[in-house]
Amino acid sequence: MRKMLAVATILPLAALAACGSEESARNTFRTSSIEGCVSASRTSSVPPQMAGFDWQRLCTCATDKIMEGKTARELAQLTPGGPGQAEAVQQCVMDMQRDGAIPGVPKTG
């Protein structure tokens, strides 16, 4: 589980263009962050029991939580592992555990 958190907290942050709309910049950030997170999960060593883990779901959840209430400018200034990122990942892992979405981990709640 620690490795899973470590991989997901290395959410790569998209370099946002200075021009363009707020919505476009946020969409670019979201897409790049999720893709980078999923890609990072493939290059990390995870225990065999995690083979069926839904990284796309975790990365999407964590990215959405990190983006909440932030402007495109604020998102562009984030650094990997910065404030709130580990907590976002941890909350998403707990949500997935509650939903029974983590292989080999019993459903909670």
Secondary structure, 3 states (H helix, E strand, C coil): CHHHHHHHHCCCCCCCCCCCCHHHHHHHHHHHHHHHHHHHHHHCCCCHHHCCCCHHHHHHHHHHHHHCCCCHHHHHCCCCCCCCHHHHHHHHHHHHHHCCCCCCCCCCC
